[in-house]
């Protein structure tokens, strides 16, 4: 199945932010703004935003939300262990996700 959407992650020491881009031709177009965890319930905000876009197939929404869950849980687990994981290590774990950040 061809990927239609890309999860983008802003990997920070105190927060993780998630957003979604739509693949358009050979490029991408922003579909959502960034939602910050744990500052807000980023997963719920992302779900609400995707649910409002009725043209997105349910299977695509589920795939993106599952990816977001995995990234948030990974970041939260590391935070709970007081570990700072370099963004490159997170990128290696989630190869289909686009990361940017400060470490």
Backbone as CSV, one residue per row, in Angstrom:
resi,resn,N_x,N_y,N_z,CA_x,CA_y,CA_z,C_x,C_y,C_z
1,UNK,0.848,-1.198,0.000,0.000,0.000,0.000,0.881,1.244,0.000
2,UNK,0.539,2.190,-0.824,1.300,3.425,-0.922,0.959,4.347,0.246
3,UNK,1.995,4.895,0.861,1.788,5.823,1.971,1.255,7.141,1.431
4,UNK,0.202,7.630,2.061,-0.400,8.890,1.637,-0.092,10.020,2.606
5,UNK,0.356,9.631,3.815,0.584,10.613,4.867,1.894,10.306,5.576
6,UNK,2.524,11.337,6.100,3.776,11.187,6.832,3.619,11.822,8.204
7,UNK,3.963,11.066,9.233,3.987,11.600,10.583,5.292,12.353,10.763
8,UNK,5.192,13.575,11.242,6.372,14.390,11.530,6.466,14.573,13.034
9,UNK,7.682,14.470,13.560,7.900,14.553,14.998,8.965,15.586,15.284
10,UNK,8.652,16.462,16.216,9.615,17.418,16.746,10.090,16.831,18.069
11,UNK,11.320,16.338,18.107,11.884,15.576,19.233,12.640,16.538,20.131
12,UNK,12.068,16.852,21.286,12.663,17.807,22.222,12.874,17.139,23.575
13,UNK,13.685,17.758,24.420,13.963,17.181,25.739,12.733,17.187,26.642
14,UNK,11.930,18.249,26.600,10.800,18.373,27.514,9.443,18.074,26.885
15,UNK,9.401,17.975,25.575,8.155,17.727,24.851,8.457,16.912,23.605
16,UNK,7.420,16.301,23.103,7.476,15.734,21.763,6.246,16.294,21.047
17,UNK,6.433,16.711,19.808,5.315,17.281,19.058,5.097,16.450,17.803
18,UNK,3.830,16.280,17.449,3.489,15.474,16.284,2.612,16.276,15.324
19,UNK,2.846,16.037,14.047,2.060,16.668,12.990,1.987,15.682,11.832
20,UNK,1.103,15.959,10.888,0.946,15.085,9.732,1.031,15.925,8.465
21,UNK,1.778,15.398,7.498,1.827,15.973,6.160,1.170,14.990,5.205
22,UNK,0.588,15.531,4.163,0.038,14.700,3.102,1.053,14.641,1.971
23,UNK,1.232,13.454,1.401,2.127,13.325,0.256,1.366,13.778,-0.982
24,UNK,1.965,14.739,-1.680,1.362,15.307,-2.879,2.409,15.232,-3.986
25,UNK,2.182,14.359,-4.952,3.173,14.172,-6.007,4.474,13.681,-5.396
26,UNK,5.565,14.388,-5.664,6.863,14.019,-5.104,7.188,14.814,-3.849
27,UNK,6.248,15.642,-3.405,6.474,16.464,-2.224,5.440,16.214,-1.148
28,UNK,5.435,17.094,-0.168,4.466,16.988,0.914,3.821,18.343,1.151
29,UNK,2.652,18.283,1.766,1.912,19.488,2.126,1.431,19.321,3.566
30,UNK,1.626,20.332,4.414,1.171,20.205,5.806,-0.330,19.953,5.875
31,UNK,-0.713,18.954,6.678,-2.118,18.622,6.868,-2.600,19.109,8.234
32,UNK,-1.701,19.070,9.226,-2.042,19.537,10.574,-0.909,20.398,11.117
33,UNK,-1.228,21.135,12.144,-0.195,21.829,12.897,0.458,20.825,13.849
34,UNK,1.494,21.264,14.579,2.118,20.399,15.582,1.299,20.408,16.865
35,UNK,1.168,19.223,17.463,0.499,19.073,18.757,1.534,18.546,19.747
36,UNK,1.623,19.192,20.913,2.689,18.913,21.872,2.231,18.019,23.015
37,UNK,3.033,16.990,23.275,2.859,16.086,24.404,4.056,16.279,25.330
38,UNK,3.942,16.329,26.624,2.748,16.157,27.445,2.030,17.468,27.764
39,UNK,2.437,18.533,27.113,1.804,19.826,27.376,0.289,19.761,27.161
40,UNK,-0.120,19.028,26.153,-1.543,18.812,25.836,-1.708,17.341,25.470
41,UNK,-2.934,16.913,25.292,-3.178,15.556,24.828,-3.012,15.550,23.308
42,UNK,-1.761,15.463,22.893,-1.432,15.583,21.474,-2.121,14.509,20.640
43,UNK,-2.205,13.295,21.170,-2.822,12.212,20.409,-4.288,12.539,20.131
44,UNK,-5.011,12.987,21.153,-6.433,13.307,20.982,-6.610,14.487,20.037
45,UNK,-5.751,15.486,20.156,-5.837,16.631,19.253,-5.617,16.198,17.805
46,UNK,-4.631,15.316,17.599,-4.365,14.832,16.256,-5.551,14.010,15.741
47,UNK,-6.097,13.150,16.581,-7.257,12.340,16.190,-8.429,13.230,15.794
48,UNK,-8.720,14.242,16.606,-9.830,15.151,16.302,-9.621,15.852,14.968
49,UNK,-8.387,16.287,14.709,-8.080,16.995,13.463,-8.244,16.060,12.264
50,UNK,-7.746,14.823,12.397,-7.877,13.875,11.288,-9.326,13.445,11.081
51,UNK,-10.073,13.253,12.173,-11.488,12.870,12.071,-12.309,13.940,11.358
52,UNK,-11.914,15.191,11.498,-12.644,16.294,10.868,-12.428,16.328,9.355
53,UNK,-11.404,15.645,8.893,-11.117,15.593,7.455,-11.738,14.304,6.910
54,UNK,-13.010,14.391,6.577,-13.805,13.219,6.219,-13.303,12.495,4.976
55,UNK,-12.507,13.146,4.172,-11.996,12.531,2.952,-10.836,11.571,3.219
56,UNK,-10.286,11.594,4.442,-9.203,10.663,4.784,-9.818,9.317,5.143
57,UNK,-9.332,8.264,4.509,-9.854,6.929,4.783,-9.545,6.521,6.218
58,UNK,-10.478,5.772,6.813,-10.313,5.355,8.202,-9.019,4.578,8.407
59,UNK,-8.671,3.719,7.476,-7.442,2.924,7.625,-6.204,3.824,7.663
60,UNK,-6.216,4.907,6.892,-5.094,5.853,6.914,-5.027,6.592,8.251
61,UNK,-6.191,6.996,8.768,-6.226,7.656,10.089,-5.680,6.728,11.164
62,UNK,-6.109,5.474,11.118,-5.660,4.498,12.121,-4.150,4.299,12.029
63,UNK,-3.624,4.176,10.817,-2.177,3.989,10.649,-1.393,5.158,11.239
64,UNK,-1.826,6.373,10.934,-1.126,7.561,11.443,-1.228,7.628,12.963
65,UNK,-2.403,7.373,13.506,-2.583,7.438,14.962,-1.803,6.337,15.670
66,UNK,-1.699,5.163,15.061,-0.886,4.102,15.650,0.585,4.495,15.687
67,UNK,1.063,5.097,14.607,2.443,5.589,14.587,2.652,6.631,15.683
68,UNK,1.709,7.561,15.793,1.816,8.616,16.811,1.849,8.007,18.209
69,UNK,1.027,6.991,18.447,0.999,6.313,19.742,2.354,5.708,20.059
70,UNK,2.941,5.030,19.092,4.238,4.392,19.303,5.320,5.420,19.631
71,UNK,5.340,6.523,18.906,6.356,7.552,19.139,6.163,8.203,20.507
72,UNK,4.926,8.569,20.830,4.652,9.205,22.122,5.009,8.257,23.265
73,UNK,4.600,6.994,23.163,4.911,6.027,24.211,6.416,5.837,24.373
74,UNK,7.139,5.778,23.267,8.590,5.635,23.304,9.223,6.829,24.019
75,UNK,8.824,8.019,23.619,9.356,9.240,24.238,9.016,9.260,25.731
76,UNK,7.765,8.921,26.076,7.321,8.945,27.472,8.076,7.915,28.309
77,UNK,8.281,6.726,27.777,9.034,5.695,28.495,10.450,6.172,28.799
78,UNK,11.077,6.802,27.822,12.433,7.318,28.040,12.433,8.424,29.081
79,UNK,11.451,9.297,28.992,11.335,10.406,29.940,11.139,9.861,31.355
80,UNK,10.304,8.836,31.508,10.062,8.234,32.823,11.322,7.608,33.403
81,UNK,12.237,7.188,32.538,13.503,6.602,32.976,14.605,7.669,33.089
82,UNK,14.215,8.931,32.919,15.164,10.051,32.940,16.275,9.882,31.913
83,UNK,15.919,9.337,30.753,16.883,9.157,29.673,16.618,10.187,28.581
84,UNK,17.689,10.757,28.085,17.598,11.626,26.926,18.153,10.840,25.742
85,UNK,17.300,10.503,24.831,17.720,9.724,23.668,17.936,10.672,22.500
86,UNK,19.079,10.555,21.848,19.317,11.403,20.681,18.248,11.170,19.612
87,UNK,17.919,12.239,18.931,16.915,12.165,17.883,17.298,11.118,16.828
88,UNK,18.580,10.986,16.532,19.026,10.020,15.523,18.657,8.597,15.937
89,UNK,18.714,8.303,17.227,18.345,6.969,17.704,16.844,6.729,17.524
90,UNK,16.037,7.740,17.835,14.588,7.633,17.635,14.271,7.468,16.147
91,UNK,14.985,8.208,15.305,14.778,8.100,13.852,15.101,6.696,13.371
92,UNK,16.114,6.082,13.951,16.469,4.718,13.580,15.391,3.711,13.953
93,UNK,14.699,3.987,15.045,13.635,3.088,15.500,12.361,3.247,14.664
94,UNK,12.067,4.472,14.262,10.839,4.772,13.496,11.244,5.306,12.121
95,UNK,11.556,4.403,11.221,12.122,4.783,9.923,11.139,5.503,9.000
96,UNK,9.841,5.332,9.199,8.857,5.960,8.316,8.409,7.327,8.818
97,UNK,8.962,7.743,9.956,8.593,9.017,10.574,9.691,10.035,10.283
98,UNK,9.299,11.277,10.033,10.262,12.353,9.791,10.495,13.085,11.112
99,UNK,11.749,13.125,11.540,12.109,13.760,12.806,12.866,15.053,12.566
100,UNK,12.631,15.999,13.460,13.470,17.184,13.582,13.519,17.499,15.058
101,UNK,14.501,18.263,15.480,14.587,18.565,16.905,15.890,19.215,17.280
102,UNK,16.163,19.200,18.571,17.280,19.966,19.101,18.420,19.113,19.623
103,UNK,18.339,17.773,19.488,19.465,16.986,20.011,19.929,15.947,19.014
